[in-house]
Amino acid sequence: MITATDKKINNILLKNQIVTAEKSDELMGLAAKENKPLIEVLLDKKAVDDMVLLGLIANDVKIPPVAIDKIIPDKKSLELIPEDKAVYYNILPISKISNVLTVAISDPFDVFKLDDIRLRTQCELRPVLTLERHIKSSIKRFYHTEAEEEAQMSEIMDGVAGPELELTEVKDELDENVDLSQIMEEAGESPVIKLVNMLLFKALHEGASDIHIEPYEKRVRVRIRCDGKLKEAFFPPKRLHNAIASRIKIMSGLDISERKLPQDGKFQIKVEGRRIDFRVGVTPTVHGERLVLRLLDSSSLNLKLDDLGFEATALKMFKKAITASYGMVLVSGPTGSGKTTTLYCAIKESFDPEENLITVEDPVEYQLPGIIQVSVNPKQGLTFAAALRSILRQDPDIIMIGEMRDLETSDIGIKAAITGHLVFSTLHTNDSVSTVSRLVDMGIDPFMVSSAILLVVNQRLVRKLCPNCKTPVPDSERPPKERLIALGFKPEECDSATLFKPVGCVKCFGGYKGRAAVYEVLDMSDEIKRMIIKGTSVLDIRDYAINSCGLITIRRGAVLKAIRGETSLEEITKAT
């Protein structure tokens, strides 16, 4: 059934030329056929981005939009509207100042609903706009009684008896810098220790890369990052937050009495033969200490270069560069794109026990056997540049620089590459050609850059479709040929390629399971070196590399993975 709200939203889309008249009729027909609100159909079919849709409606009705997931409602406003009424009206009371109640709504066209709320609360209403699905998830989060909270915590504690024993047993194998007596004290009795153990095991079981413990005024939220996306794990009581923070700080060798300054630490456990390092960052906030734990699983270093995701030609070029006798190999990409893993795998594959390999990192994420690793300490004067100067007096054959952040470090690294050392390093740039121009912009002579660099790798991570539940994209949802070509498909691939989309099942996280790297590898040919010395623009060098050297761009690499059914069109757009 088409409602008045559906018609008004449809008019907004047509007025702003978001959909064509033909597409509009199709979506309205689908909403009527499936008996769903038009908004739900729009979002399910990805006909419009949810934030774009929210902005269009808000602009039309002159009601401000809000990101409700970043708002913590006050308790008094929640008490004004019981949970069953909040569900019925699909609203969330946010705050009450004097006699004005701010409420998040999803249907601004239902004036009767607003009148009912006004009469029930005896307040003037200040509506703000968000999406229905966001209100529903927020109602579940914030309408919890203390009894429900205690029951939830009791259930959590009952479920961790097995993992606790296993984790307690491996405490003996923690890093020797950790105070074991403090960690083991009352390990079998403290509910906080059980809770932290459960959290670590949950993160490991789900393949998380990070754990976020976030304090708010009245709540504590724990989220874990899986395949690059944060998802809520649970909400421990606020009264336990300081104890949880202290427990993790003790494990990390940090000062539990210091709550006003940031601290960094680490600890290590072994689970089922795997060594898991946890890097801990503590930041003071207005509502308590926020903790982020980065999980570093050394088993990821067992990957071979062939397993990382390089296209065949690019892999051949990369292997040739990392076995050269001198020169520089650069790996670039945004934070969290897997640059360190790529470098470590390259080092493990190319390392010869007869060579002297030294790394300088901030911090040392994985300890590699047989390799000398130096961790920078700027507070003590041990910067990348200072460490490099010292390393060059240690007769190295191969040097790995964690990151070339400044002119001094870059200059030393470039000169080392020219004078007979093989140098690996990273930079934060958006593509392979920009990496070269970044060094020139820093102040390095273009001739030195072209002489030193052997190869540049740029990379991103894309989520892999779950093989258990992925399904082919039906013809009705398949993007038009022009759109696929704009994404990087070749004309002949647009019709022949079978594309897949995420579905979601018990074995995955929203239709995705794991991540794969996408690589762009720029081999420094003689012509490209001449172009760098001449000061040729980045765009011209890039065009030459694509047309004459067969450079496979990040976007094209992601497209090839989609054609092979490894990832989705949505991931291509997000990652590249």
C-alpha positions in Angstrom: 0.0 0.0 0.0 1.4 3.4 -1.0 1.1 5.9 1.9 1.0 9.7 1.9 4.6 9.7 3.3 5.8 7.5 0.4 4.3 9.9 -2.1 5.9 12.9 -0.5 9.4 11.2 -0.4 8.9 10.2 -4.0 8.2 13.8 -4.9 11.3 15.0 -3.1 13.5 12.5 -5.1 11.9 13.6 -8.4 12.3 17.3 -7.5 16.0 16.8 -6.8 16.5 14.6 -9.9 17.8 11.7 -7.7 15.7 9.2 -9.7 14.1 9.3 -13.1 10.3 9.1 -13.6 10.7 5.6 -14.9 12.8 4.5 -11.9 10.4 6.2 -9.5 7.4 4.2 -10.9 9.5 1.0 -10.5 10.4 1.7 -6.9 6.9 2.8 -5.9 5.5 -0.4 -7.5 8.1 -2.5 -5.6 7.1 -0.8 -2.3 3.4 -1.5 -3.0 4.1 -5.1 -4.0 6.3 -5.9 -1.0 4.1 -3.8 1.3 7.2 -1.9 2.5 7.8 1.8 3.1 9.4 3.5 0.2 12.4 4.5 2.3 13.1 0.9 3.2 12.9 -0.1 -0.5 15.3 2.8 -1.5 17.9 1.8 1.1 17.6 -2.0 0.4 18.1 -1.5 -3.3 20.8 1.1 -2.7 18.9 3.5 -5.0 20.2 6.4 -2.9 22.7 6.8 -0.1 21.1 6.9 3.3 22.8 10.1 4.3 21.9 11.8 1.0 18.3 10.7 1.5 18.2 12.0 5.1 19.7 15.3 3.9 17.1 15.8 1.1 14.1 15.1 3.4 15.6 17.3 6.2 16.1 20.2 3.7 12.6 19.8 2.4 10.8 19.8 5.7 13.2 22.2 7.4 14.0 19.9 10.3 17.7 19.4 11.2 19.2 15.9 10.6 21.2 14.2 13.3 23.7 11.3 13.5 21.8 9.5 16.3 24.5 6.9 16.8 26.8 9.7 18.2 24.1 10.9 20.7 23.6 9.6 24.3 20.0 10.5 25.4 19.6 11.7 29.0 17.8 9.5 31.4 15.0 12.0 32.3 14.0 12.3 28.7 13.9 8.5 28.3 11.6 8.3 31.3 9.1 10.6 29.7 8.3 8.1 27.0 8.2 4.4 27.8 9.9 1.9 25.6 6.7 0.5 24.2 5.5 3.9 23.1 8.9 4.8 21.7 8.7 1.6 19.6 5.1 2.3 18.6 5.8 5.9 17.5 9.3 5.1 16.3 10.9 8.0 18.1 13.7 8.5 20.5 13.6 11.2 23.2 17.0 12.8 23.4 17.0 15.7 25.9 14.7 17.9 27.9 15.6 21.6 28.6 12.9 23.5 30.6 9.7 22.4 28.9 11.2 21.7 25.5 11.7 18.0 24.6 14.1 17.1 21.7 12.9 13.9 19.9 14.4 12.1 17.0 11.8 11.1 14.5 11.9 9.3 11.1 8.5 10.4 9.6 8.2 14.2 9.7 4.9 14.0 7.7 2.9 12.3 10.4 1.7 15.3 12.3 -0.8 13.3 14.3 2.0 11.2 15.9 3.7 14.4 17.0 0.5 15.8 18.5 0.1 12.5 20.5 3.6 12.8 21.9 3.1 16.5 22.7 -0.1 15.7 24.7 1.5 12.6 26.4 4.6 14.5 27.6 3.0 17.9 28.1 6.1 19.4 26.5 6.9 21.5 23.5 8.6 19.3 20.9 11.8 20.1 19.0 12.0 17.3 16.4 15.2 16.3 14.7 15.4 13.9 11.8 17.1 10.5 11.4 16.3 7.2 9.7 13.9 4.6 11.0 16.5 1.8 11.2 18.8 4.1 13.3 16.0 4.9 15.8 15.2 1.2 16.2 18.8 0.3 17.0 19.1 3.2 19.4 15.9 2.2 21.3 17.4 -1.3 21.8 20.6 0.3 23.1 19.2 2.9 25.5 16.0 1.4 26.9 17.7 -1.0 29.4 16.7 -1.2 33.0 19.4 -1.9 35.7 17.8 -5.4 36.3 18.2 -6.2 32.5 21.8 -4.9 32.6 22.7 -7.1 35.6 21.0 -10.1 33.9 23.0 -9.5 30.8 26.3 -9.3 32.7 25.4 -12.5 34.6 24.8 -14.2 31.3 28.2 -13.0 30.0 30.0 -14.2 33.1 28.4 -17.6 33.0 29.6 -18.0 29.4 33.3 -17.3 30.0 34.2 -20.2 32.3 35.9 -22.2 29.6 37.9 -19.4 27.9 39.0 -18.0 31.3 40.8 -21.2 32.3 42.5 -21.4 28.9 43.6 -17.8 29.1 44.7 -18.1 32.7 47.0 -21.0 31.7 48.7 -18.9 29.1 49.5 -16.0 31.4 52.8 -17.8 32.2 53.8 -17.1 28.6 53.1 -13.3 28.7 55.9 -11.0 27.8 58.5 -10.9 30.5 58.0 -7.2 31.1 54.5 -7.8 32.4 54.0 -8.0 36.2 52.6 -11.5 36.4 51.9 -11.4 40.1 49.5 -8.5 39.6 47.8 -10.2 36.6 47.4 -13.5 38.4 46.1 -12.1 41.6 42.6 -13.4 42.3 42.3 -14.5 38.6 39.7 -17.1 39.4 37.5 -14.8 41.5 37.3 -11.3 40.0 34.4 -10.6 37.6 36.4 -7.9 36.0 39.1 -10.3 35.0 36.5 -12.7 33.7 35.0 -9.8 31.7 38.3 -8.8 30.2 39.2 -12.4 29.3 35.8 -12.8 27.6 36.4 -9.6 25.6 39.8 -10.8 24.4 38.5 -14.2 23.4 35.5 -12.7 21.7 37.7 -10.4 19.6 40.1 -13.3 18.7 37.2 -15.6 17.8 35.7 -13.0 15.5 39.0 -12.1 13.8 38.9 -8.5 15.1 41.8 -6.2 14.5 40.9 -3.6 17.2 39.0 -3.4 20.5 37.5 0.0 21.4 36.4 0.6 25.0 34.5 3.9 25.0 33.2 5.7 28.2 30.2 8.0 28.0 28.3 9.9 30.7 26.1 7.1 31.8 27.2 4.1 29.7 30.3 2.3 28.4 30.3 0.9 24.9 32.7 -1.8 23.7 33.1 -2.1 19.9 35.4 -4.4 17.9 36.7 -3.8 14.4 36.1 -6.8 12.0 37.2 -6.6 8.4 37.7 -2.8 8.7 34.2 -2.1 10.2 33.4 -1.3 13.8 30.5 -3.2 15.4 29.1 -3.1 18.9 30.1 -6.0 21.1 28.3 -5.2 24.4 27.7 -2.5 27.0 29.3 -3.2 30.4 27.9 -1.2 33.4 29.5 2.2 33.9 30.5 1.3 37.4 32.9 -1.3 36.0 34.7 1.0 33.6 37.6 2.1 35.9 38.2 -1.5 37.0 38.3 -2.7 33.3 40.7 0.1 32.4 42.9 -0.7 35.4 43.0 -4.4 34.6 44.1 -3.8 31.0 46.7 -1.2 32.2 48.1 -3.7 34.7 48.4 -6.3 31.9 50.2 -3.6 29.7 52.6 -2.5 32.4 51.0 1.0 32.7 50.5 3.3 35.6 47.0 2.6 37.0 47.1 5.7 39.2 47.6 8.0 36.2 44.2 8.9 34.7 44.9 12.4 33.3 47.6 11.7 30.7 47.7 9.4 27.6 49.6 6.2 28.0 50.8 3.5 25.6 51.7 -0.1 26.4 51.5 -3.7 25.2 51.1 -7.2 26.4 51.2 -10.7 24.8 49.3 -13.9 25.1 49.5 -17.3 23.4 46.3 -19.0 22.3 46.3 -22.4 20.6 49.9 -22.0 19.7 49.4 -18.5 18.2 51.3 -15.6 19.7 49.0 -12.6 19.9 50.4 -9.2 20.7 48.1 -6.4 22.0 49.2 -2.8 21.5 47.3 -0.6 24.0 46.5 3.1 23.8 44.9 5.0 26.7 43.4 8.5 26.2 41.7 10.5 28.9 38.3 11.9 28.0 35.7 13.9 29.9 33.9 10.7 30.9 36.9 8.5 31.7 39.7 6.7 29.9 39.1 5.5 26.4 41.1 2.4 25.5 42.0 1.0 22.1 43.6 -2.4 21.8 45.2 -3.3 18.5 45.5 -7.1 17.9 48.7 -8.1 16.2 48.5 -11.8 15.2 52.0 -13.1 14.3 50.3 -15.9 12.3 49.5 -13.3 9.6 53.3 -13.3 8.9 53.1 -16.9 7.7 51.6 -15.6 4.5 53.7 -15.9 1.4 53.9 -13.1 -1.2 52.0 -15.3 -3.6 49.0 -15.2 -1.2 48.8 -11.5 -0.7 46.8 -10.7 -3.8 49.2 -9.3 -6.3 48.3 -9.7 -10.0 50.8 -12.1 -11.8 52.8 -9.4 -13.6 52.9 -7.1 -10.6 54.1 -9.9 -8.4 56.9 -10.7 -10.8 58.1 -7.1 -10.7 57.8 -6.9 -6.9 59.8 -10.1 -6.4 62.5 -8.8 -8.7 62.8 -5.5 -6.8 63.0 -7.0 -3.3 65.9 -9.3 -4.4 68.0 -6.4 -5.9 71.4 -5.7 -4.4 70.6 -2.0 -3.8 68.0 0.6 -4.3 64.7 1.5 -2.7 61.3 -0.2 -2.6 58.4 1.9 -1.4 55.0 0.7 -0.2 52.4 3.4 0.1 48.7 3.7 1.1 46.5 5.0 3.8 46.7 4.0 7.5 45.5 0.5 8.1 45.9 -0.6 4.5 48.3 -3.5 5.3 51.6 -1.8 4.3 53.5 -3.3 7.3 52.3 -6.8 6.5 53.4 -6.5 2.9 56.9 -5.3 4.0 57.3 -8.0 6.6 56.3 -10.7 4.1 58.8 -9.2 1.6 61.5 -9.2 4.2 60.9 -12.8 5.2 60.9 -14.0 1.6 64.0 -12.0 0.5 66.1 -12.4 3.8 69.3 -14.3 3.5 71.0 -15.3 6.8 74.3 -14.2 5.3 73.1 -10.6 5.1 72.7 -8.0 7.8 69.1 -6.8 7.9 68.1 -4.0 10.4 64.8 -2.3 10.8 63.8 0.9 12.5 60.1 1.1 13.3 57.5 3.1 15.4 56.7 0.8 17.1 58.0 -2.7 16.4 54.8 -4.5 15.6 56.1 -8.0 15.0 59.3 -9.5 16.3 61.1 -11.3 13.4 63.7 -14.0 14.3 67.2 -13.4 13.1 66.6 -9.7 12.3 67.8 -6.7 14.3 64.8 -4.4 15.1 65.1 -0.9 16.5 62.1 0.9 18.0 62.2 4.7 17.8 61.7 6.8 20.9 61.4 10.5 20.1 61.2 11.5 23.8 64.7 10.1 24.3 66.0 11.6 21.1 65.9 8.4 19.1 64.1 9.5 16.0 63.9 7.8 12.6 66.8 10.0 11.3 69.0 9.4 14.4 68.3 5.7 14.3 69.2 5.6 10.6 72.5 7.3 11.1 73.4 4.8 13.8 72.2 1.8 11.6 74.4 2.9 8.7 77.4 2.5 11.0 76.3 -1.1 11.7 77.3 -2.4 8.2 73.8 -3.2 7.0 72.9 -4.9 3.7 69.2 -4.3 4.0 67.4 -1.6 5.9 63.7 -1.2 6.6 62.4 2.2 7.6 59.0 2.1 9.1 57.9 5.4 7.6 59.6 8.3 5.8 57.9 11.2 7.6 60.2 14.1 7.0 63.0 15.4 4.7 65.9 14.3 7.0 64.7 10.7 7.2 63.9 10.6 3.4 67.2 12.1 2.5 69.2 9.6 4.5 67.1 6.7 3.1 67.6 7.8 -0.5 71.3 8.2 -0.1 71.6 4.8 1.6 69.7 3.3 -1.4 72.2 4.9 -3.9 75.3 3.9 -1.9 74.8 0.1 -2.0 72.0 -0.7 0.4 68.6 -2.2 -0.3 66.0 0.0 1.5 62.4 -0.8 2.2 60.0 1.9 3.5 56.5 3.3 3.5 54.7 6.6 2.7 51.1 7.8 3.2 50.0 8.7 -0.4 47.0 7.9 -2.5 48.7 6.3 -5.5 52.0 5.0 -6.7 53.0 8.0 -8.9 52.1 10.5 -6.1 54.6 8.7 -3.9 57.4 9.8 -6.2 56.2 13.4 -6.4 55.8 13.4 -2.6 59.5 12.8 -2.1 60.3 15.6 -4.6 57.9 17.9 -2.8 59.7 17.1 0.5 62.9 18.6 -1.1 64.7 15.5 -2.4 66.4 16.2 -5.7 64.4 14.6 -8.6 67.6 13.0 -10.0 68.3 11.3 -6.6 64.7 10.1 -6.4 64.8 8.6 -9.9 68.2 7.0 -9.3 67.3 5.4 -5.9 63.7 4.0 -6.4 63.3 0.6 -8.0 59.6 0.2 -7.5 56.6 1.7 -5.8 53.7 -0.2 -4.5 50.4 1.4 -3.5 47.7 -0.7 -1.8 44.3 -0.8 -0.3 42.3 -3.5 1.6 38.8 -4.6 0.3 36.4 -6.9 2.2 36.1 -10.4 0.7 32.6 -11.7 0.0 31.6 -14.7 2.2 31.9 -17.8 0.0 29.1 -19.4 2.0 26.3 -16.9 1.2 27.4 -14.6 -1.6 24.9 -14.5 -4.5 25.0 -13.3 -8.1 23.6 -9.8 -8.7 20.2 -10.2 -10.5 19.8 -8.4 -13.8 17.3 -6.0 -12.3 20.0 -4.7 -9.9 22.9 -4.9 -12.3 24.4 -1.4 -12.9 24.1 -0.1 -16.5 27.1 -0.6 -18.8 28.1 3.0 -18.6 28.4 2.8 -14.9 30.5 -0.4 -15.0 32.9 1.2 -17.6 33.2 4.3 -15.3 34.2 1.9 -12.5 37.0 0.4 -14.6 35.4 -2.5 -16.4 36.3 -3.1 -20.0 33.4 -3.0 -22.5 33.6 -6.7 -23.2 33.5 -7.5 -19.4 30.3 -5.6 -18.7 28.0 -8.3 -20.1 30.1 -11.4 -19.6 31.2 -10.9 -16.0 29.1 -12.5 -13.2 29.0 -10.1 -10.3 28.2 -11.0 -6.7 26.7 -9.2 -3.8 26.8 -9.8 0.0 23.9 -11.5 1.8 24.9 -12.3 5.3 24.9 -15.6 7.3 26.1 -17.0 10.6 29.6 -17.5 9.2 30.3 -13.9 8.3 29.8 -10.3 9.2 27.2 -8.7 6.9 28.0 -10.8 3.9 31.8 -10.3 4.1 34.5 -12.5 5.7 38.1 -11.4 5.7 40.0 -8.8 3.7 42.3 -8.9 0.6 44.9 -6.5 -0.5 44.6 -4.7 -3.9 48.0 -3.5 -5.3 49.2 -0.9 -7.8 52.8 -1.6 -8.7 54.8 1.1 -10.6 58.1 -0.2 -12.1 60.6 2.6 -12.6 61.4 2.3 -16.3 64.0 4.4 -17.9 61.4 6.7 -19.5 59.6 7.2 -16.2 62.9 8.2 -14.6 63.5 10.7 -17.4 60.0 12.1 -16.8 60.7 12.5 -13.1 64.0 14.4 -13.7 62.2 16.7 -16.2 59.5 17.5 -13.7 56.6 16.0 -15.7 53.2 16.2 -14.0 51.9 13.3 -11.9 48.9 12.9 -14.3 51.2 12.6 -17.4 53.5 10.0 -15.7 50.4 8.1 -14.6 48.9 8.1 -18.1 52.2 6.9 -19.6 52.5 4.1 -17.0 49.0 2.9 -17.7 49.2 3.1 -21.5 52.8 2.1 -22.1 53.9 0.1 -19.1 50.6 -1.8 -18.4 50.2 -0.3 -14.9 47.2 -2.0 -13.2 45.7 0.7 -11.0 44.1 0.2 -7.6 40.7 0.6 -9.2 41.4 -1.9 -12.0 42.9 -4.4 -9.5 39.7 -4.2 -7.4 37.6 -4.7 -10.5 39.5 -7.8 -11.4 38.7 -9.2 -7.9 35.0 -8.4 -8.4 35.1 -10.3 -11.8 36.6 -13.3 -10.0 33.8 -13.1 -7.4 36.1 -12.1 -4.5 34.5 -8.8 -3.7 31.5 -6.6 -4.5 30.9 -3.4 -6.5 30.1 -1.6 -3.3 33.6 -2.4 -1.9 35.2 -1.2 -5.1 33.6 2.2 -4.7 34.4 2.4 -1.0 38.0 1.3 -1.1 39.1 3.0 -4.3 
